[in-house]
């Protein structure tokens, strides 16, 4: 019993004594200092990287703005992850006194075993590298890939973040990016089909539409040049179809098409050309019987 009491007294003296708390204070101070230094390094590094890319126009290395944003974001993320990893190792080593060498050696053996089950992770990282290296798309581009369509927010080493035009954010693993449709590289084509009733002359309708589209580049900045009339595209039940094609800025073909429809509709309405509505002709049995009686009377 005296032994137990003695051990309890020694434990209490150790807990309430200055040695334990001074040691804990030293550990916490080192850990906080390392974390604060890491945060400062990350912030300074982001500013330095930003300054380097700001001066790109004065240097020999010339890249497009869209590619600049992508590479800058990737470098900043890589720098941030590296600094935080080093800070984590320093906290374990200097602050808590772990044997980092033995820990890393054990992690290497475990990582080899885990690597066989992390093939998707490796595939995502390699795919992310080739996406950036080949410039398949960049931050700010409007793309369609892996069943997702929208603007690219961020390209990471493992995933790509895409924001749809309705506001949803999609996180797509880079390994799933097998085919990409990029709408932001080349100028687009706005294709508009105008339905005109058969009662109207084709040449007259083309002349009216031609006068309208000749003014569109001055009214709408997304339309880069005067649209073209491709003639009669189809013959429908109650109308013929005139096709208008306009070259627009990249990823603005949908907006250009909406503005073309609006302008053409207003002018056609003022010129007395109505947009054709579906027509349905109905015959009743009585009408058919009456017509047969009239035919018989004529024969007699």
C-alpha contacts under 8 A as a table, 3 or more apart, distances in Angstrom:
res1	aa1	res2	aa2	distance
1	X	4	X	5.16
1	X	5	X	6.24
2	X	5	X	5.06
2	X	6	X	6.04
3	X	6	X	5.04
3	X	7	X	6.22
4	X	7	X	5.15
4	X	8	X	6.18
5	X	8	X	5.10
5	X	9	X	6.14
6	X	9	X	5.12
6	X	10	X	6.20
7	X	10	X	5.09
7	X	11	X	6.15
8	X	11	X	5.06
8	X	12	X	6.13
9	X	12	X	5.10
9	X	13	X	6.09
10	X	13	X	5.09
10	X	14	X	6.15
11	X	14	X	5.04
11	X	15	X	6.17
12	X	15	X	5.07
12	X	16	X	6.04
13	X	16	X	5.24
13	X	17	X	5.48
14	X	17	X	5.02
14	X	18	X	7.96
14	X	19	X	7.36
14	X	20	X	6.64
15	X	20	X	6.43
16	X	20	X	7.81
17	X	20	X	6.40
17	X	21	X	7.32
18	X	21	X	5.36
18	X	22	X	5.82
19	X	22	X	5.23
19	X	23	X	6.13
20	X	23	X	5.15
20	X	24	X	6.19
21	X	24	X	4.96
21	X	25	X	5.87
22	X	25	X	5.00
22	X	26	X	6.09
23	X	26	X	5.09
23	X	27	X	6.24
24	X	27	X	5.06
24	X	28	X	6.10
25	X	28	X	5.15
25	X	29	X	5.93
26	X	29	X	5.06
26	X	30	X	6.17
26	X	95	X	7.79
27	X	30	X	5.27
27	X	31	X	6.18
27	X	95	X	4.84
27	X	96	X	6.43
28	X	31	X	5.07
28	X	32	X	5.98
28	X	95	X	7.31
29	X	32	X	5.23
29	X	33	X	5.94
30	X	33	X	5.07
30	X	34	X	6.10
30	X	91	X	7.37
30	X	94	X	7.39
30	X	95	X	5.53
31	X	34	X	5.23
31	X	35	X	6.24
31	X	91	X	5.40
31	X	95	X	5.75
32	X	35	X	5.11
32	X	36	X	6.05
33	X	36	X	5.16
33	X	37	X	6.10
34	X	37	X	5.17
34	X	38	X	6.14
34	X	87	X	6.21
34	X	90	X	7.40
34	X	91	X	6.82
35	X	38	X	5.06
35	X	39	X	6.25
35	X	87	X	6.56
36	X	39	X	5.12
36	X	40	X	6.24
37	X	40	X	5.06
37	X	41	X	6.10
38	X	41	X	5.07
38	X	42	X	6.17
38	X	83	X	6.22
38	X	84	X	6.54
38	X	87	X	6.33
39	X	42	X	5.13
39	X	43	X	6.23
40	X	43	X	5.16
40	X	44	X	6.08
41	X	44	X	5.16
41	X	45	X	5.81
41	X	83	X	7.69
42	X	45	X	4.99
42	X	46	X	6.11
42	X	79	X	7.28
42	X	80	X	5.77
42	X	83	X	7.09
43	X	46	X	5.21
43	X	47	X	6.43
44	X	47	X	5.17
44	X	48	X	6.18
45	X	48	X	5.05
45	X	49	X	6.08
45	X	76	X	7.57
45	X	79	X	7.62
46	X	49	X	5.18
46	X	50	X	6.09
46	X	76	X	5.97
47	X	50	X	4.99
47	X	51	X	6.15
48	X	51	X	5.07
48	X	52	X	6.23
49	X	52	X	5.10
49	X	53	X	6.42
49	X	72	X	7.03
49	X	75	X	7.91
49	X	76	X	7.24
50	X	53	X	5.28
50	X	54	X	6.13
50	X	72	X	7.31
51	X	54	X	4.96
51	X	55	X	6.44
52	X	55	X	5.50
52	X	56	X	6.71
53	X	56	X	5.12
53	X	68	X	7.25
53	X	72	X	7.36
54	X	57	X	7.49
55	X	58	X	5.63
55	X	59	X	6.83
56	X	59	X	5.23
56	X	60	X	7.73
56	X	61	X	6.57
56	X	62	X	6.51
56	X	63	X	7.99
57	X	60	X	7.89
57	X	61	X	7.87
57	X	62	X	6.69
59	X	62	X	7.28
63	X	67	X	6.56
63	X	68	X	6.36
64	X	67	X	5.33
64	X	68	X	6.08
65	X	68	X	4.91
65	X	69	X	6.37
66	X	69	X	5.42
66	X	70	X	6.58
66	X	138	X	5.71
66	X	139	X	6.13
66	X	140	X	6.70
66	X	141	X	7.68
67	X	70	X	5.11
67	X	71	X	6.17
67	X	135	X	7.34
67	X	138	X	5.63
67	X	139	X	7.33
68	X	71	X	5.30
68	X	72	X	5.94
69	X	72	X	5.23
69	X	73	X	6.12
69	X	138	X	7.58
69	X	139	X	6.30
70	X	73	X	5.32
70	X	74	X	6.24
70	X	132	X	7.77
70	X	138	X	5.54
70	X	139	X	5.30
70	X	154	X	7.38
70	X	155	X	6.79
71	X	74	X	5.05
71	X	75	X	6.10
71	X	132	X	7.63
72	X	75	X	5.22
72	X	76	X	6.14
73	X	76	X	5.17
73	X	77	X	6.18
73	X	154	X	7.65
73	X	155	X	7.87
74	X	77	X	5.18
74	X	78	X	6.12
74	X	155	X	7.14
74	X	156	X	6.42
74	X	157	X	7.73
75	X	78	X	5.10
75	X	79	X	6.03
76	X	79	X	5.14
76	X	80	X	6.08
77	X	80	X	5.02
77	X	81	X	6.17
77	X	156	X	7.88
78	X	81	X	5.25
78	X	82	X	6.17
79	X	82	X	5.18
79	X	83	X	6.16
80	X	83	X	5.29
80	X	84	X	6.16
81	X	84	X	5.22
81	X	85	X	6.07
82	X	85	X	5.17
82	X	86	X	6.23
83	X	86	X	5.20
83	X	87	X	6.09
84	X	87	X	4.96
84	X	88	X	6.07
85	X	88	X	5.07
85	X	89	X	6.34
86	X	89	X	5.14
86	X	90	X	6.19
87	X	90	X	5.02
87	X	91	X	6.12
88	X	91	X	5.16
88	X	92	X	6.37
89	X	92	X	5.19
89	X	93	X	6.12
89	X	100	X	7.12
90	X	93	X	5.00
90	X	94	X	5.56
90	X	95	X	7.25
91	X	94	X	5.59
91	X	95	X	4.96
91	X	96	X	6.52
92	X	95	X	5.87
92	X	96	X	5.08
92	X	97	X	6.15
92	X	98	X	5.48
92	X	100	X	7.16
93	X	96	X	5.96
93	X	97	X	4.78
93	X	98	X	5.01
93	X	99	X	6.44
93	X	100	X	5.95
94	X	97	X	5.56
94	X	98	X	7.87
98	X	103	X	7.93
99	X	102	X	5.65
99	X	103	X	6.24
100	X	103	X	4.79
100	X	104	X	5.92
101	X	104	X	5.23
101	X	105	X	6.17
102	X	105	X	5.02
102	X	106	X	6.16
103	X	106	X	5.21
103	X	107	X	6.06
104	X	107	X	4.82
104	X	108	X	6.03
105	X	108	X	5.08
105	X	109	X	6.57
106	X	109	X	5.27
106	X	110	X	6.19
107	X	110	X	4.93
107	X	111	X	5.65
108	X	111	X	4.90
108	X	112	X	6.20
109	X	112	X	5.23
109	X	113	X	6.68
110	X	113	X	5.19
110	X	114	X	6.10
111	X	114	X	4.88
111	X	115	X	5.72
112	X	115	X	5.10
112	X	116	X	7.03
113	X	116	X	5.87
113	X	117	X	7.52
114	X	117	X	5.35
114	X	118	X	6.26
115	X	118	X	4.84
115	X	119	X	6.64
116	X	119	X	6.19
118	X	121	X	5.25
118	X	122	X	6.48
119	X	122	X	5.13
119	X	123	X	6.08
120	X	123	X	4.95
120	X	124	X	6.09
120	X	175	X	7.26
121	X	124	X	5.12
121	X	125	X	6.33
121	X	158	X	7.09
122	X	125	X	5.21
122	X	126	X	6.21
123	X	126	X	5.23
123	X	127	X	6.00
123	X	174	X	7.82
123	X	175	X	5.59
124	X	127	X	5.12
124	X	128	X	6.06
124	X	157	X	7.28
124	X	158	X	4.98
124	X	159	X	7.11
124	X	173	X	6.09
124	X	174	X	4.69
124	X	175	X	4.27
124	X	176	X	7.81
125	X	128	X	5.06
125	X	129	X	6.31
125	X	157	X	5.11
125	X	158	X	4.89
125	X	174	X	7.09
125	X	175	X	7.72
126	X	129	X	5.11
126	X	130	X	6.48
126	X	157	X	7.95
126	X	175	X	7.99
127	X	130	X	5.20
127	X	131	X	6.12
127	X	174	X	5.54
127	X	175	X	5.56
127	X	177	X	7.81
128	X	131	X	5.04
128	X	132	X	6.42
128	X	155	X	7.59
128	X	156	X	6.87
128	X	157	X	5.14
128	X	158	X	6.15
128	X	159	X	7.39
128	X	174	X	5.43
128	X	175	X	7.60
129	X	132	X	5.44
129	X	133	X	6.00
129	X	157	X	6.76
130	X	133	X	4.82
130	X	134	X	5.63
130	X	135	X	7.89
131	X	134	X	5.54
131	X	135	X	5.83
131	X	136	X	5.31
131	X	137	X	7.02
132	X	135	X	4.96
132	X	136	X	6.75
132	X	137	X	7.46
132	X	138	X	7.60
135	X	138	X	6.79
136	X	180	X	7.60
136	X	182	X	7.98
137	X	141	X	6.38
137	X	143	X	7.76
137	X	182	X	6.81
138	X	141	X	5.71
138	X	152	X	6.88
138	X	155	X	7.49
139	X	151	X	7.68
139	X	152	X	4.96
139	X	153	X	5.57
139	X	154	X	5.81
139	X	155	X	6.89
140	X	151	X	5.68
140	X	152	X	5.11
140	X	153	X	6.28
141	X	151	X	5.48
141	X	152	X	5.55
141	X	182	X	7.03
141	X	183	X	7.20
141	X	184	X	5.34
142	X	149	X	7.36
142	X	150	X	5.33
142	X	151	X	4.36
142	X	152	X	6.44
142	X	182	X	6.16
142	X	183	X	5.50
142	X	184	X	5.72
142	X	251	X	6.68
143	X	149	X	5.69
143	X	150	X	5.74
143	X	151	X	6.39
143	X	152	X	7.29
143	X	180	X	6.77
143	X	181	X	5.44
143	X	182	X	4.44
143	X	183	X	5.76
143	X	184	X	7.49
144	X	147	X	6.84
144	X	148	X	5.57
144	X	149	X	4.22
144	X	150	X	6.69
144	X	180	X	5.90
144	X	181	X	5.02
144	X	182	X	6.61
145	X	148	X	5.34
145	X	149	X	6.49
145	X	177	X	6.20
145	X	178	X	7.64
145	X	179	X	6.07
145	X	180	X	4.86
145	X	181	X	6.47
146	X	172	X	7.64
146	X	176	X	6.28
146	X	177	X	5.91
146	X	178	X	7.33
146	X	179	X	7.32
146	X	180	X	7.90
148	X	162	X	7.77
148	X	164	X	7.86
148	X	170	X	7.43
149	X	162	X	7.50
149	X	163	X	7.87
149	X	164	X	6.01
150	X	162	X	5.76
150	X	163	X	5.16
150	X	164	X	4.03
150	X	165	X	5.91
151	X	162	X	5.46
151	X	163	X	5.17
151	X	164	X	6.28
151	X	165	X	7.51
152	X	155	X	7.48
152	X	160	X	7.40
152	X	161	X	6.06
152	X	162	X	4.52
152	X	163	X	6.38
153	X	160	X	7.69
153	X	161	X	5.35
153	X	162	X	5.47
153	X	163	X	6.49
154	X	160	X	5.78
154	X	161	X	5.13
154	X	162	X	7.30
155	X	159	X	6.50
155	X	160	X	4.56
155	X	161	X	6.49
156	X	159	X	5.24
156	X	160	X	5.81
157	X	174	X	7.83
158	X	173	X	6.07
158	X	174	X	5.78
159	X	171	X	6.33
159	X	172	X	5.48
159	X	173	X	4.31
159	X	174	X	5.06
160	X	171	X	5.73
160	X	172	X	5.22
160	X	173	X	6.31
160	X	174	X	6.26
161	X	169	X	6.69
161	X	170	X	5.65
161	X	171	X	4.59
161	X	172	X	6.34
162	X	169	X	5.59
162	X	170	X	5.03
162	X	171	X	6.42
162	X	172	X	7.61
163	X	167	X	6.00
163	X	168	X	5.57
163	X	169	X	4.35
163	X	170	X	6.17
164	X	167	X	5.30
164	X	168	X	5.32
164	X	169	X	6.38
164	X	170	X	7.70
165	X	168	X	7.57
172	X	176	X	6.89
172	X	177	X	7.63
173	X	176	X	5.54
173	X	177	X	7.21
174	X	177	X	5.30
175	X	178	X	7.16
177	X	180	X	6.88
182	X	185	X	6.43
183	X	186	X	6.98
183	X	188	X	7.44
183	X	250	X	6.09
183	X	251	X	5.12
184	X	187	X	7.62
184	X	250	X	4.77
184	X	251	X	5.47
185	X	250	X	6.37
186	X	249	X	7.74
186	X	250	X	5.56
187	X	247	X	6.57
187	X	248	X	5.63
187	X	249	X	4.87
187	X	250	X	4.35
187	X	251	X	7.44
188	X	247	X	5.82
188	X	248	X	5.15
188	X	249	X	6.09
188	X	250	X	5.30
188	X	251	X	6.34
188	X	252	X	6.85
188	X	253	X	5.36
189	X	245	X	6.54
189	X	246	X	5.57
189	X	247	X	4.71
189	X	248	X	5.91
189	X	253	X	5.54
190	X	245	X	5.67
190	X	246	X	5.07
190	X	247	X	6.32
190	X	248	X	6.77
190	X	253	X	4.59
190	X	254	X	6.40
190	X	256	X	5.97
190	X	257	X	5.01
191	X	243	X	7.11
191	X	244	X	5.96
191	X	245	X	4.70
191	X	246	X	6.65
191	X	257	X	6.41
192	X	243	X	5.80
192	X	244	X	5.14
192	X	245	X	6.37
192	X	257	X	6.08
192	X	260	X	7.37
192	X	261	X	6.95
193	X	233	X	7.89
193	X	241	X	6.11
193	X	242	X	5.64
193	X	243	X	4.49
193	X	244	X	6.27
194	X	241	X	5.47
194	X	242	X	5.07
194	X	243	X	6.23
194	X	244	X	7.65
194	X	261	X	7.93
195	X	239	X	6.09
195	X	240	X	5.86
195	X	241	X	4.66
195	X	242	X	6.50
195	X	275	X	6.45
195	X	276	X	6.71
196	X	200	X	7.05
196	X	205	X	7.67
196	X	239	X	5.33
196	X	240	X	5.54
196	X	241	X	6.26
196	X	242	X	7.46
196	X	273	X	7.32
196	X	274	X	7.47
196	X	275	X	6.31
196	X	276	X	6.43
197	X	200	X	5.90
197	X	238	X	6.21
197	X	239	X	4.21
197	X	240	X	6.43
197	X	273	X	7.71
197	X	274	X	7.37
197	X	275	X	7.10
197	X	276	X	5.49
198	X	201	X	7.38
198	X	238	X	6.53
198	X	239	X	5.04
198	X	240	X	6.46
200	X	204	X	7.53
200	X	205	X	7.12
200	X	273	X	7.35
201	X	204	X	5.31
201	X	205	X	6.23
202	X	205	X	5.19
202	X	206	X	6.15
203	X	206	X	5.10
203	X	207	X	6.14
204	X	207	X	5.09
204	X	208	X	6.33
205	X	208	X	5.21
205	X	209	X	6.18
206	X	209	X	5.13
206	X	210	X	5.87
206	X	229	X	7.46
206	X	231	X	7.81
206	X	242	X	7.85
207	X	210	X	5.00
207	X	211	X	6.32
208	X	211	X	5.31
208	X	212	X	6.53
208	X	267	X	7.77
208	X	268	X	7.49
209	X	212	X	5.07
209	X	213	X	6.25
209	X	264	X	6.41
209	X	268	X	7.88
210	X	213	X	5.36
210	X	214	X	6.16
210	X	229	X	7.30
211	X	214	X	5.47
211	X	215	X	7.27
212	X	215	X	5.94
212	X	216	X	7.08
212	X	263	X	7.01
212	X	264	X	6.45
212	X	267	X	7.37
213	X	216	X	5.15
213	X	226	X	6.42
213	X	227	X	6.06
213	X	260	X	7.48
213	X	264	X	7.77
214	X	217	X	7.36
214	X	226	X	5.48
214	X	227	X	7.19
215	X	218	X	5.79
215	X	219	X	6.67
215	X	226	X	7.53
216	X	219	X	5.07
216	X	220	X	5.90
216	X	223	X	7.01
216	X	226	X	6.81
216	X	260	X	7.66
217	X	220	X	5.43
217	X	221	X	6.25
217	X	222	X	7.69
217	X	223	X	5.19
217	X	224	X	5.99
217	X	225	X	5.66
217	X	226	X	6.10
218	X	221	X	6.92
220	X	223	X	5.86
220	X	256	X	7.82
220	X	259	X	7.87
221	X	224	X	6.83
222	X	248	X	5.38
222	X	249	X	5.33
222	X	252	X	6.27
222	X	255	X	7.82
222	X	256	X	6.38
223	X	226	X	7.61
223	X	246	X	6.86
223	X	247	X	6.09
223	X	248	X	4.46
223	X	249	X	6.60
223	X	256	X	6.27
224	X	247	X	6.01
224	X	248	X	5.36
224	X	249	X	6.59
225	X	246	X	7.27
225	X	247	X	6.44
225	X	248	X	7.76
226	X	246	X	6.88
226	X	247	X	8.00
227	X	244	X	6.66
227	X	245	X	5.52
227	X	246	X	4.13
227	X	247	X	6.80
228	X	244	X	5.67
228	X	245	X	5.35
228	X	246	X	6.37
229	X	242	X	7.31
229	X	243	X	5.97
229	X	244	X	4.60
229	X	245	X	6.53
230	X	233	X	7.44
230	X	242	X	7.10
230	X	243	X	5.37
230	X	244	X	5.99
230	X	245	X	7.20
231	X	242	X	5.40
231	X	243	X	6.00
231	X	244	X	7.93
232	X	235	X	7.69
232	X	240	X	6.75
232	X	241	X	5.50
232	X	242	X	4.62
232	X	243	X	6.56
233	X	240	X	7.59
233	X	241	X	5.29
233	X	242	X	5.56
233	X	243	X	5.83
234	X	240	X	5.81
234	X	241	X	5.10
234	X	242	X	7.55
235	X	239	X	6.40
235	X	240	X	4.48
235	X	241	X	6.35
236	X	239	X	5.25
236	X	240	X	5.63
236	X	241	X	7.48
238	X	276	X	6.97
238	X	277	X	7.81
238	X	278	X	6.92
238	X	279	X	6.83
239	X	276	X	6.59
246	X	256	X	7.75
247	X	253	X	7.58
248	X	251	X	7.95
248	X	252	X	5.99
248	X	253	X	5.56
248	X	256	X	6.66
249	X	252	X	5.44
249	X	253	X	7.09
250	X	253	X	7.20
251	X	254	X	7.49
252	X	255	X	5.37
252	X	256	X	6.14
253	X	256	X	5.00
253	X	257	X	6.11
254	X	257	X	5.14
254	X	258	X	6.37
255	X	258	X	5.20
255	X	259	X	6.37
256	X	259	X	5.23
256	X	260	X	6.18
257	X	260	X	5.11
257	X	261	X	6.24
258	X	261	X	5.28
258	X	262	X	6.30
259	X	262	X	5.09
259	X	263	X	6.21
260	X	263	X	5.27
260	X	264	X	6.11
261	X	264	X	5.30
261	X	265	X	5.92
262	X	265	X	5.28
262	X	266	X	6.33
263	X	266	X	5.43
263	X	267	X	6.55
264	X	267	X	5.37
264	X	268	X	6.07
265	X	268	X	5.25
265	X	269	X	6.12
265	X	275	X	8.00
266	X	269	X	5.32
266	X	270	X	6.44
267	X	270	X	5.10
267	X	271	X	6.20
268	X	271	X	5.04
268	X	272	X	6.30
268	X	273	X	5.08
268	X	274	X	6.89
269	X	272	X	5.24
269	X	273	X	5.49
269	X	274	X	5.88
269	X	275	X	7.91
270	X	273	X	7.50
283	X	287	X	6.64
283	X	288	X	7.21
284	X	287	X	5.33
284	X	288	X	6.46
285	X	288	X	5.03
285	X	289	X	6.21
286	X	289	X	5.05
286	X	290	X	6.13
287	X	290	X	5.16
287	X	291	X	6.23
288	X	291	X	5.23
288	X	292	X	6.40
289	X	292	X	5.15
289	X	293	X	6.42
290	X	293	X	5.16
290	X	294	X	6.34
291	X	294	X	5.15
291	X	295	X	6.31
292	X	295	X	5.11
292	X	296	X	6.38
293	X	296	X	5.11
293	X	297	X	6.31
294	X	297	X	5.20
294	X	298	X	6.30
295	X	298	X	5.20
295	X	299	X	6.41
296	X	299	X	5.13
296	X	300	X	6.42
297	X	300	X	5.19
